[in-house]
Amino acid sequence: MPPVLDVDVLLLFSTALAAKRRPAELVEIVAALDLVNGNIPGEEKLSEAFARLGTRGLLQEAGGGIALTPAAEKLIEILPRKGEHAERLFELKGLLGAHATFADGPLINLAPDQLRAAILAHRAAAAGRAKNLLVPKPKPESTQARPGQRQRQRKPMPKARQR
């Protein structure tokens, strides 16, 4: 049984985030890696992780991008829907350790230069005005209403005028 490396777990989870309805491009996978981990692993490590996950039958090249295989989709479906990324990554690492490879998949051969170009494109997009749609919305710090913005109430009816 091959060892499960942290880079493999990160790459599989990031690909699942980036490839919801269609195969993900490398820039989208790099953006998801940055979102999940906070930093991006080196090009050589990513290239080796793509090759390992491809030969284990978990990733495949499709339509000009990278997509999950049905076996990988089943692993992702088992993960809890709610929870922090760290919890979900821990669960996925356990599932990958228990995953038995029945058939070897095709090797995904991505050169480190391709990955370096995707990382640089992601960093350029992050520095620019473009908005990363994978980033979750910030939560408000407090649920307390702003001062002066209380519930609007009607003014009380004036007393009848005395004549």
N, C-alpha and C positions, 0 to 999 in steps of 0.2 A: 504494500500500500504506500503510495507516494506521500511525502509530507505535505501538510497544508501550511503555506506561508501567508503572512499577513497581507502581502501585496496581492496574492491571488484572491483573498476574501474581499479586499477593497475594490479590486477591479471587477469582480463579478457583481458586487452590490451596486457599484457605480454604473455599470453597463445596464443593470436592471432599471435603475432610475432614469437613465438617458434614453433607453430604447423601450418606451412604453408601447407605442403603436406601430413603430417602424424601426428599421435598423438604424443604429446611432452612428453618427460620424465621430471621428477621433476627437474633434474639438468639444463635442457634447460630452463625451466620456471624461475628458480632462476636466471640464467644468464640474461634472458630478463628483469626480475625485477630490477636487478642491473643496467642494461643499461638504462632503462626508468627512474628510480627513483633516482639512485645514491647510494641508500642503500637498504637493504633488511629488510622488516618488520619481527617481531618476529614469532616464530613457531606457537604459539597459535592463533595469529591473522590470519595467513595464513590458518591454519587448519579450523578455523571458516568461513573464506571467501570461501574456497573450498566447505564447506557444504552448505553455503547460495546460492552460484551460482549454485550448483548442484540441490538443491531443487527448485530454480526458473526456472530450465530448460535451463540454459545457458552453463553449462559444463557437460561433460560426460566422463566416463572411457571407453577407447576403445583401444584394442591392446596393453595392457601393459603401456599405457600412458593416458594423459588427452587431450581431443579434444573439440572443440567448437561444439555446437549443431547448426542445421540450423537457429534457431532463433538468436543465437549469431552471426553467420556469416552474417546475414542480417544487424545487428546493426553495425558490423565492416565495411561492404561495404558502409554504408551511410557516414562514416567518410571521411573528406577531405584527399586526397592522399598526398598532400604536406603540409608541416607545421611542426612546432616543436611538440615534444611529449606533452608539456604542453597544447597546443591548442587542440590537438586531445583527450587528457584525459578529458579536460573540456567539449568538445562536447559529448564524450562517457558518461560522468556522467549525462548530460541532457537527453541523449537517454535512459539510464538505469532508470532514474526517471520516464520517460514516458512509459517505457515498462510494459505492463500488462502480468502477468503470467497466461496463460490459463490452462496449465496442470503442475502439480508438477512433477519434475524429480526425479530420484533416488539420494539418499544421497551419496555424495562422502566423504567417511570417511578415511582421512589420519591422521595418528598419528603424533603428534609433533616430535617424534623420527625420522620418515621417512624424514620429512622436515628438521630437524636439520642435518641429514646425507647428504642431498642434498646440503644444504648451506655450510657445511664443505667441500664437494667435489668441489663445485664451487670455494671456496676460495683457496683450494689447487691447482686447475687448474689455477687460476689467478696468484698465486705466482710462478708457474712453467713457463716453456718455452712454454706451449701450447698457441695457439692463439685463442682468442674468435672471432668467425666469426660473431657474432651479433654486434660487435662494428663497428661503421661507420668509413670509412677511414678519416684520418685527412686531412683537407683542407689546401692548401698552404697559407701562410700568405700574400704573395703578388704575383701578376701576372707579376711583372716586371722581365725581363730576367736577368740572372746573368751577371756580367760584363765580357766582353770578349766573350760573347756568342751571339753576334748580328746576325742578318740574314747574312748568308754568301752571299757575293756578288762576282761577278767575278772581277778580276783585270782589269783595263782599258787596252785596247790594247796599246802596245808601239808605239810611233811615229816612222814613217819610218826613217830609218837611213839615214843620209846624207852622200854622197860619195864625 
